[in-house]
Each structure stands twice: as C-alpha cells, then as structure tokens.
Amino acid sequence: MAKEYSNIPALNDLIEQAVGTIEQGRKDGLVEMIKNSPTYILKASPNHKETRYRVGEQLVTYNAIGADGKPVKETYKDGKANVESNSVILRNAEPIKNKDGQEVKGFYEKDGTFVPDQEKGIDVLFNEYVSNVDFVKTNYGVQPKEEWQKGVKLQPSYILEIPSEMKDVTIKSNSGAEIKLTGGDYVVIDSKKGKVSSVHGCERSWLNKTYVSLEEQLKTIGATA
C-alpha cells in the first residue's frame, strides 16, 4: 500500500519517486543540503525553570514576525504541542528577528504563548519545536539531557520543490504531524544509512535560514582545510 505523504496525489507520486531514488543511491536532480547551524537540544523535564519545557505543559512554535509585528505560529495545530516524558525541545541557534533586524524580546505565558515587549521583555523569541528522544538519537547522534546541548544532523537532507501550480498542500510527517504549504515551498526528505528516515515540509522563506547546500559546504571545508 502506497504511503500518504501529501493530500495531493500528484505530489505524493513525486515524493514516492524521490524516496525510491534516494534508497537506490541516486539523486536524480534532488538537492542535498545540511543544517547550516547547530540545533540546540534539551530533554523535557518537570525540573526546568521554563514552564514550556516541563513535562505535562505546552510549547508553542513560532516561525517569524509578521508584517503587523506579531509572532507567527507554526500552522499545524496552531503551533501548539504537548510536552511529554519522552519529548525533546529543539531550538534554532539564531533568534527570530523583527523587520529592523533586532532579536525579539518579550515574555512567555504559562501556556507557552509569547507576548512581545521590546522594552521590558526578558525572554528572547526562538524557533522552538517538540521532537522525541528516538528521533534525536537517530538523526543527531545525541543522548538528550536536561541541559542544552548542540547537535548537527548526521546525514544530508534531500530537497524537493513543490510545483508552483499546487496550492493548499499538506505534508504529513512520519509522526503524523502536518504542515500547510503551497507551490514553491519544499518537501525535505531525511535519510540515514541509505534509507529514508523522515519526510516533512519547509516553507520557502525558511529553507535558506535552516539549510545550506552540501556541495557548497564541502567546497568551503576544502578551501579552509
């Protein structure tokens, strides 16, 4: 039975073809990319000072600051995720910035929502999201702890651009999470040891903030070696 990666059959076929190509050891036009900066990793615990990192609480994922100056939530489930005993918080290294290029300050409420307050705020807004222990150990090679650690994806990701004519796209991850996208956004296919380990979505505006071309990175490493 074919796997359902997307709500659009034509895109689902493209993803299935890409998965097959990767598992046959080929790229066939797919772009290999890796995370362009470390991801910060924290095991959820009832001992954390921050409520949103505690087991039994809720974390809200924010992706950007909108034109109105308000934080923009992840679209899936309004950005809200329950923090469980096997949860791990992943955080981008760079904070979210406003239109003036400043890091966004404010306060986190108990329910995980962020209230901007550039003058009096004591918290800085980051792109944070909830994963789990097995995913982090497999993909980052890190045993999550109750203090922040740095991790880098061990394997490259393969990037598939969603055709421009496709609208109202939903991409479903292995864990059942869904993200709403549109034509020009991307499907990210992760692999480990030649096998596809996860399929997820990435908004166009976030691709170059999160990933860098593996080919370009290898050139950079070679030039500085």
N, C-alpha and C positions, 0 to 999 in steps of 0.2 A: 504494500500500500504506500502510495506517494506521501511524503511528508508535507504538511502545510506550513510553509514559511510566511506566506502572504495571503491577503484576501483577494488578490488579483491573480487569476490563473496564469496569465502570460508572464507575469513577474515571477510567480512560483516556478514556472518552467525554466526561466533564466537562472534562478538560484540553484535549482536542481542540477542544471548543466554545469554551473560553476563548481558546485560541490564535487561532482563527478570528475571534473577536470583536475581539481586540486588533489583529490585522492589518487589520481593516476600519475601524479608527479609533474603535471604540466601547469602552465599559467594561461595560455591562450588569450592574451590581451588583458588579463586581470592585473591590477597594480598591487605590488607588495609594499606594505607600509608597516612601520612600527611606531609605538608611542614615542612622541618627541620629548617627553619629560617623564620623570618618575611619577608613579602613583603612590600616594600615602595610604597606608593600610592600618586599620585599627579594629581589633576584636571587640564586639559589643559586650557590655558588662553592666550589671547593676551598680558597679562601683564608680562609674565615670561621673565627673562633676557635671558635664553637659547632659541634660535630660535626653536629648535626641540620640545619644549614643548608648542609652541604657536599654537593657532587655525589657520588653513589655511596653516600650514607648514608641513614638513615631518620628521618622525622619522625612523631611520634605526636600526633594531635589529641585534645585534652581539651575537654569542653563544660561541666563543672560539678564540684562537690564533692558526693559522695553523702552520705546520712544517716549512713553509717559513717565519714565523714571522709576517704574515699579519693577521688582524682580519677576522674572518669567519662570513659571514652574514647568517641569517636565510634563508632557501631555498625558502620559499613561497614568491612570488613576489619580489625576490632578497632582502628580509628583509625590504622592504620599506612599510610604512603605512602612510596614510594621517591623520593628526590630525584635528579632527572636534570639534564642540561646545560641544558635549556630550562625548568626548574622555577622557580617564583617562590613565595616564602613570603608568605602574607597573615596579618596578625595584628590582632585586635580591639584598639581603643585602650585599653579598660579591662581590667585583670587579672581573673582568676577569683577570687571571694571565698568565704570559708567562712561557716558559719552565723552567726558573730559579726560578719560584715561586714568581715573583715580580708583583705587580699590574701594569697594562699597562697604560702609560701616553701618551698624545698627544693633538690634537686639533680637535674640531668638526667644520666641514664646515657648511655653511648656509643650505645646502641641507640635513643635518643630517649625512653625512658620517664622519667617524673617521679617522684621519691621525696620526699614531703613531709617537711619538718623545720622547723617553725615557729620553733624557737630558733636553729638553726645554719645554716639554709638561706641560700644566696647567690643563688639564682635565684628569680624570681617567675613563677608559672604564668599563662600567657595561652592564649586560644583561638587556636591557630595551625593553618593548613592549607596544603596544597600546591596551587598552580594552575600556569598556564603563561604564557609571555610573550605569546602572541597574545591570550589571554583578558583579561589585564590591560591591554594596549594598547587593545583594543576597548572594554572596559567602564569603565576608569578614565582613559583618555587619558594614561597614564603609561608611559614607557620604563623598565622596571625596571633598577636599578643595584645595585652591590654594597654599598650603604649604604642605611639605612632612608629611605623617602620616605612622605609622606602622600598618599592618594588618596581621592576621593569618586566613587561611581558616577555616571556621566553621565546615565543615564536612569532613570526610575522603574521599580519592580518592581510587578507585579500579584499580589495575594494571593488565593488560592482556599482556603477552609477545607475540609478533608476531612470528609465527613459522619460524624456521631458513630457511626453503626452499622457503619462499616467498621473492620475490625481486621486486624492483620498486613499492613499496607500497605508496599509497596516502591516508592520513586520512583527512576527511573533518569535520570541527567543526560545531557547530550549527550556528555560524555566517557566515559560508561559507568559512572561511579561510582553506587553505590546507597546509599540511606539507608532504614532501617526506621522507619516511623511508625505512627500509629494515628489513629482518628477524633478530631477536634478539633485535630489538628496541621494544618500548612499546606503547600500547594504554592506555590512562588514562581516566577513567570514573568517573566523579564527580557526587555526589548526594546530595540532600537536602531534609530532612524530608521524606526519603524513596523513593523519586523519582529522577531519573537520570536528572541532570541539564545540563550537557555538556559532550561531548566526544571529546578528542583531542589526539595528538601524542606527544611522548617524545623520543628523541634519547637516545640510551643506555648509552652513556657517561654522559648524564645529569641527569639520574634518581636519582642516589645516591647523586648528588650535590644538588638536589632540594627536594627530599622526604626522609622520614625515616619511617620505619615500625611502624605502630600504636601499635602493640603488644610490640615491644621493647621500644617504648616511654612510654607506660603505666607502664612497668616494672621499667624504670628509675624513673618515677614520684613516684611509690610506694616505691622505695628504698631510696628516698630523702625526703619523707613525714615525 
